[in-house]
Amino acid sequence: MYCESNEVGVGVDVRNSLGEVKAALAEKIMKPPIVEALELLVARRTALFSEKALGGHLIQDILCIVNSFVSTSFSHVGRKGNIVAHALA
């Protein structure tokens, strides 16, 4: 929730194809002035964490795979749709 606090929680979980959690991150960051900036910061932090958590090749592997598709879509899952990441935040 975007309220009075100067900090917000970031929760990330990295899962394999079976849905098993392979790595998790929970941290507090300073709240930016607008929600859109927060979502961009979280997306960036998620990408950096995922790259480190899985040996540095996750992002490159994903891009290599999806470049062979006709179309690709990535989406943000809200807190109600991802209980683990919300609990970590």
MARBALUM-488281 format. One line per field, with one value per residue: residue in three letters; x, y, z of N, C-alpha, C, O in turn. Coordinates in nm, 4 decimals. Example, Ala and Ser with C-alpha at 12.3 -4.5 7.8 and 13.67 -1.06 7.14 Angstrom:
<atoms>
code	[Ala, Ser]
n_c1	[1.3190, 1.2850]
n_c2	[-0.5690, -0.2250]
n_c3	[0.7800, 0.7080]
ca_c1	[1.2300, 1.3670]
ca_c2	[-0.4500, -0.1060]
ca_c3	[0.7800, 0.7140]
c_c1	[1.3200, 1.2900]
c_c2	[-0.3300, 0.0030]
c_c3	[0.7800, 0.7870]
o_c1	[1.4236, 1.3409]
o_c2	[-0.3319, 0.1138]
o_c3	[0.8465, 0.8039]
</atoms>
This chain:
<atoms>
code	[Met, Tyr, Cys, Glu, Ser, Asn, Glu, Val, Gly, Val, Gly, Val, Asp, Val, Arg, Asn, Ser, Leu, Gly, Glu, Val, Lys, Ala, Ala, Leu, Ala, Glu, Lys, Ile, Met, Lys, Pro, Pro, Ile, Val, Glu, Ala, Leu, Glu, Leu, Leu, Val, Ala, Arg, Arg, Thr, Ala, Leu, Phe, Ser, Glu, Lys, Ala, Leu, Gly, Gly, His, Leu, Ile, Gln, Asp, Ile, Leu, Cys, Ile, Val, Asn, Ser, Phe, Val, Ser, Thr, Ser, Phe, Ser, His, Val, Gly, Arg, Lys, Gly, Asn, Ile, Val, Ala, His, Ala, Leu, Ala]
n_c1	[0.0845, 0.0548, 0.1431, 0.1906, 0.4558, 0.8144, 0.9418, 0.9183, 0.8239, 0.9928, 0.9296, 1.0419, 1.0158, 1.1794, 1.0990, 1.1017, 1.0155, 0.8286, 0.7044, 0.8290, 0.9877, 1.2970, 1.4701, 1.4627, 1.3838, 1.3727, 1.3352, 1.3677, 1.3088, 1.3713, 1.0888, 0.9819, 0.8640, 0.6322, 0.3977, 0.4395, 0.7149, 0.8067, 0.7208, 0.8822, 1.1362, 1.1162, 1.0872, 1.3383, 1.5026, 1.4174, 1.5015, 1.7825, 1.8279, 1.7322, 1.9101, 2.1517, 2.0780, 2.0415, 2.2826, 2.3672, 2.2771, 2.0084, 1.8489, 1.9658, 1.9189, 1.6366, 1.5796, 1.6998, 1.5417, 1.2773, 1.3046, 1.2713, 1.0020, 0.6814, 0.5337, 0.5658, 0.4892, 0.5250, 0.4215, 0.3168, 0.2418, -0.0067, -0.0249, -0.2249, -0.2276, 0.0132, 0.1113, 0.3429, 0.5563, 0.4396, 0.4240, 0.6951, 0.7649]
n_c2	[-0.1187, 0.2201, 0.4462, 0.6440, 0.5804, 0.6057, 0.4032, 0.1068, -0.2346, -0.4891, -0.7856, -1.0841, -1.3847, -1.6545, -1.9002, -2.2434, -2.4420, -2.6117, -2.4702, -2.4511, -2.2744, -2.1319, -1.9334, -1.6484, -1.3112, -1.0447, -0.7140, -0.3756, -0.0654, 0.2801, 0.4821, 0.5875, 0.8961, 0.8473, 0.5854, 0.4532, 0.4811, 0.3268, 0.0704, 0.0343, 0.0369, -0.1942, -0.3873, -0.3659, -0.4378, -0.6983, -0.8202, -0.7924, -0.9397, -1.1943, -1.2594, -1.2850, -1.4814, -1.7116, -1.7908, -1.5965, -1.6165, -1.6149, -1.3951, -1.3569, -1.6118, -1.6200, -1.4098, -1.5103, -1.7376, -1.6294, -1.4659, -1.6308, -1.6668, -1.5811, -1.3836, -1.2267, -1.1915, -1.0307, -1.0074, -0.8221, -0.9557, -0.9019, -0.8451, -1.0109, -1.2207, -1.3414, -1.4717, -1.5528, -1.3735, -1.1378, -1.1880, -1.1959, -0.9315]
n_c3	[0.0000, -0.0795, 0.1258, 0.4230, 0.5113, 0.4618, 0.3408, 0.1356, 0.0904, -0.0907, -0.2517, -0.3881, -0.5655, -0.7167, -0.9390, -1.0517, -1.3450, -1.2376, -1.0483, -0.8074, -0.5442, -0.5936, -0.5222, -0.3080, -0.2216, 0.0047, 0.0834, 0.2011, 0.0467, -0.0280, -0.0639, -0.3781, -0.5362, -0.6925, -0.7772, -1.0212, -1.0654, -0.8554, -0.9362, -1.1624, -1.0413, -0.8841, -1.0852, -1.2055, -0.9885, -0.9489, -1.1885, -1.1640, -0.9270, -1.0025, -1.2038, -1.0585, -0.8712, -1.0173, -1.1307, -1.3129, -1.5750, -1.6341, -1.7406, -1.9951, -2.1027, -2.1036, -2.2840, -2.5144, -2.5627, -2.5879, -2.8069, -3.0204, -3.0421, -3.1854, -3.0607, -2.7395, -2.3956, -2.0889, -1.7553, -1.4688, -1.1538, -0.9292, -0.5686, -0.4558, -0.6280, -0.5943, -0.3343, -0.1933, -0.2671, -0.1765, 0.0989, 0.1595, 0.1146]
ca_c1	[0.0000, 0.1335, 0.0913, 0.2728, 0.5930, 0.9162, 0.9952, 0.8255, 0.8840, 1.0048, 0.9361, 1.0637, 1.0489, 1.2175, 1.0476, 1.1333, 0.8990, 0.7328, 0.6477, 0.9032, 1.0680, 1.4403, 1.5386, 1.3682, 1.4426, 1.2858, 1.4118, 1.3002, 1.3722, 1.3110, 0.9717, 0.9904, 0.7488, 0.5124, 0.3853, 0.4975, 0.8595, 0.8252, 0.7077, 1.0025, 1.2464, 1.0956, 1.1179, 1.4842, 1.5603, 1.3835, 1.5912, 1.9174, 1.8278, 1.7149, 2.0359, 2.2487, 2.0293, 2.0460, 2.4107, 2.3985, 2.2378, 1.8632, 1.7972, 2.0127, 1.8475, 1.4977, 1.5779, 1.7321, 1.4250, 1.1595, 1.3298, 1.2268, 0.8566, 0.6142, 0.5078, 0.5963, 0.4309, 0.5610, 0.3249, 0.3301, 0.1359, -0.0388, 0.0003, -0.3240, -0.1961, 0.1425, 0.1137, 0.4797, 0.6283, 0.3767, 0.4650, 0.8360, 0.7741]
ca_c2	[0.0000, 0.3422, 0.5325, 0.7416, 0.5378, 0.6440, 0.2801, 0.0066, -0.3668, -0.5569, -0.9310, -1.1525, -1.5264, -1.7120, -2.0371, -2.3264, -2.4741, -2.6857, -2.3774, -2.4578, -2.1555, -2.1603, -1.8229, -1.5469, -1.1852, -0.9502, -0.5977, -0.2464, 0.0397, 0.4110, 0.4991, 0.6972, 0.9864, 0.7987, 0.4397, 0.4041, 0.4702, 0.2112, -0.0519, 0.0235, -0.0016, -0.3345, -0.4681, -0.3652, -0.5162, -0.8376, -0.8680, -0.8051, -1.0515, -1.3187, -1.2867, -1.3333, -1.6017, -1.8291, -1.8057, -1.4899, -1.6424, -1.6190, -1.2930, -1.3885, -1.7312, -1.5829, -1.3314, -1.6009, -1.8221, -1.5547, -1.4080, -1.7252, -1.6678, -1.4806, -1.2736, -1.2567, -1.0979, -1.0450, -0.9294, -0.8071, -1.0243, -0.8266, -0.9156, -1.1160, -1.3323, -1.3996, -1.4647, -1.5679, -1.2467, -1.0393, -1.2193, -1.1563, -0.7851]
ca_c3	[0.0000, -0.0937, 0.2322, 0.4928, 0.5358, 0.3639, 0.2844, 0.0854, 0.0847, -0.2194, -0.2353, -0.5153, -0.5596, -0.8455, -0.9412, -1.1674, -1.4278, -1.1558, -0.9512, -0.6810, -0.5171, -0.5991, -0.4561, -0.2608, -0.1775, 0.0750, 0.1264, 0.2062, -0.0309, -0.0083, -0.1493, -0.4747, -0.5272, -0.7601, -0.7837, -1.1464, -1.0436, -0.7678, -1.0159, -1.2446, -0.9525, -0.8471, -1.2036, -1.2192, -0.8782, -0.9771, -1.2944, -1.1080, -0.8326, -1.0773, -1.2735, -0.9590, -0.8034, -1.1043, -1.1976, -1.4058, -1.7130, -1.6496, -1.8313, -2.1297, -2.1466, -2.1342, -2.4069, -2.6245, -2.5874, -2.6332, -2.9397, -3.1233, -3.0427, -3.2673, -2.9680, -2.6000, -2.3010, -1.9485, -1.6790, -1.3244, -1.0798, -0.8083, -0.4424, -0.4319, -0.7157, -0.5598, -0.1883, -0.1423, -0.2832, -0.0881, 0.2361, 0.1725, 0.1162]
c_c1	[0.0879, 0.0827, 0.1999, 0.4200, 0.6872, 0.9783, 0.8822, 0.8990, 0.8840, 1.0162, 0.9446, 1.0826, 1.0734, 1.1784, 1.0951, 1.0051, 0.7933, 0.6655, 0.7178, 0.9886, 1.2145, 1.5234, 1.4343, 1.4446, 1.3364, 1.3722, 1.3237, 1.3799, 1.3020, 1.1989, 0.9937, 0.8627, 0.6206, 0.5153, 0.4514, 0.6486, 0.8913, 0.8190, 0.8280, 1.1225, 1.2364, 1.1280, 1.2691, 1.5491, 1.5350, 1.4776, 1.7325, 1.9274, 1.8197, 1.8434, 2.1399, 2.2067, 2.0453, 2.1732, 2.4415, 2.3500, 2.0873, 1.8111, 1.8388, 1.9401, 1.7033, 1.4915, 1.6076, 1.6108, 1.3102, 1.1808, 1.2870, 1.0741, 0.8020, 0.5807, 0.5342, 0.5326, 0.4799, 0.4621, 0.3588, 0.2129, 0.1142, -0.0261, -0.1004, -0.2956, -0.0649, 0.1655, 0.2564, 0.5561, 0.5697, 0.4185, 0.6102, 0.8510, 0.7345]
c_c2	[0.1235, 0.4447, 0.6189, 0.7060, 0.5850, 0.5221, 0.1919, -0.1269, -0.4217, -0.7059, -0.9966, -1.3004, -1.5758, -1.8582, -2.1115, -2.3597, -2.5539, -2.5967, -2.3788, -2.3327, -2.1957, -2.0520, -1.7202, -1.4261, -1.1033, -0.8341, -0.4741, -0.1488, 0.1716, 0.4287, 0.6147, 0.7805, 0.9357, 0.6462, 0.3830, 0.3882, 0.3507, 0.0819, -0.0719, -0.0196, -0.1483, -0.4255, -0.4775, -0.4526, -0.6651, -0.8958, -0.8877, -0.9240, -1.1853, -1.3580, -1.3437, -1.4677, -1.7270, -1.8331, -1.7035, -1.5093, -1.6365, -1.5199, -1.3226, -1.5108, -1.6992, -1.5072, -1.4180, -1.6856, -1.7422, -1.4883, -1.5019, -1.7327, -1.5592, -1.3586, -1.3209, -1.1510, -1.1314, -0.9607, -0.9280, -0.8788, -0.9478, -0.9112, -1.0258, -1.2392, -1.4003, -1.3830, -1.4714, -1.4359, -1.1402, -1.0637, -1.1794, -1.0051, -0.7332]
c_c3	[0.0000, 0.0064, 0.2934, 0.5060, 0.4255, 0.2965, 0.2309, 0.0802, -0.0564, -0.1899, -0.3717, -0.4878, -0.7011, -0.8413, -1.0651, -1.2430, -1.3530, -1.0509, -0.8169, -0.6647, -0.5108, -0.5316, -0.4154, -0.2084, -0.1067, 0.1209, 0.1276, 0.1216, 0.0005, -0.1099, -0.2467, -0.4712, -0.5937, -0.7728, -0.9088, -1.1340, -0.9540, -0.8491, -1.1068, -1.1606, -0.9127, -0.9651, -1.2235, -1.1128, -0.8988, -1.0820, -1.2419, -1.0129, -0.9057, -1.1479, -1.1770, -0.8991, -0.8879, -1.1881, -1.3046, -1.5479, -1.7373, -1.7533, -1.9748, -2.1857, -2.1863, -2.2661, -2.5288, -2.6618, -2.6480, -2.7683, -3.0518, -3.1326, -3.1351, -3.1817, -2.8254, -2.5123, -2.1609, -1.8707, -1.5312, -1.2591, -0.9501, -0.6826, -0.4132, -0.5168, -0.6830, -0.4098, -0.1334, -0.1513, -0.1917, 0.0571, 0.2606, 0.1829, 0.2525]
o_c1	[0.1864, -0.0091, 0.2915, 0.5030, 0.6463, 1.0590, 0.7675, 1.0213, 0.7886, 1.1021, 0.8643, 1.1570, 0.9988, 1.2191, 1.1247, 0.8978, 0.6797, 0.5805, 0.6718, 1.0544, 1.2523, 1.6358, 1.3305, 1.5560, 1.2229, 1.4720, 1.2190, 1.5030, 1.1888, 1.2136, 1.0210, 0.7639, 0.5112, 0.6223, 0.5128, 0.7049, 0.9912, 0.9033, 0.8715, 1.2017, 1.3373, 1.1899, 1.3216, 1.6389, 1.6211, 1.5276, 1.7959, 2.0242, 1.8930, 1.8806, 2.2088, 2.2897, 2.0611, 2.1703, 2.5357, 2.3789, 2.0433, 1.7369, 1.7567, 1.9040, 1.6544, 1.4075, 1.5468, 1.5810, 1.2524, 1.0837, 1.2684, 1.0218, 0.8680, 0.5974, 0.5258, 0.5234, 0.4765, 0.4230, 0.4206, 0.0987, 0.2068, -0.0175, -0.0644, -0.3355, -0.0346, 0.2325, 0.2878, 0.6145, 0.6441, 0.4455, 0.6447, 0.9401, 0.7354]
o_c2	[0.1291, 0.5211, 0.6625, 0.7967, 0.6023, 0.5367, 0.2011, -0.1311, -0.4036, -0.7479, -0.9680, -1.3379, -1.5436, -1.9318, -2.0517, -2.3105, -2.5636, -2.6426, -2.3149, -2.2894, -2.2828, -2.0778, -1.7066, -1.4385, -1.0939, -0.8543, -0.4695, -0.1489, 0.1738, 0.3942, 0.7271, 0.7400, 0.9769, 0.5857, 0.2765, 0.2921, 0.2817, -0.0062, -0.1854, -0.1033, -0.2187, -0.5303, -0.5844, -0.5314, -0.7480, -1.0072, -0.9889, -0.9999, -1.2787, -1.4753, -1.4402, -1.5564, -1.8367, -1.8746, -1.7231, -1.4263, -1.6518, -1.5580, -1.3145, -1.5129, -1.7455, -1.5371, -1.4003, -1.7030, -1.7832, -1.4575, -1.4585, -1.7985, -1.4583, -1.2446, -1.4400, -1.0344, -1.2472, -0.8533, -1.0200, -0.8651, -0.9313, -1.0338, -1.1259, -1.3499, -1.5061, -1.2893, -1.4025, -1.3916, -1.0601, -0.9684, -1.1342, -0.9561, -0.6122]
o_c3	[0.0736, -0.0232, 0.2236, 0.5114, 0.3107, 0.2046, 0.2745, 0.0671, -0.1320, -0.1124, -0.4605, -0.3971, -0.7935, -0.7514, -1.1686, -1.2080, -1.3993, -0.9747, -0.7223, -0.7593, -0.4324, -0.4885, -0.4801, -0.1575, -0.1534, 0.1900, 0.0632, 0.1240, 0.0488, -0.2272, -0.2045, -0.4100, -0.5550, -0.7785, -0.9035, -1.1864, -0.9746, -0.8321, -1.1262, -1.2039, -0.9081, -0.9467, -1.2548, -1.1422, -0.8695, -1.0664, -1.2718, -1.0178, -0.8732, -1.1512, -1.2102, -0.8790, -0.8343, -1.3040, -1.3814, -1.6340, -1.8512, -1.8438, -2.0662, -2.3034, -2.2893, -2.3509, -2.6344, -2.7800, -2.7487, -2.8375, -3.1655, -3.2225, -3.1599, -3.2252, -2.7953, -2.5507, -2.1193, -1.9162, -1.4776, -1.3028, -0.8707, -0.6895, -0.3512, -0.4808, -0.7381, -0.3662, -0.0363, -0.0524, -0.1351, 0.1301, 0.3698, 0.2524, 0.2751]
</atoms>
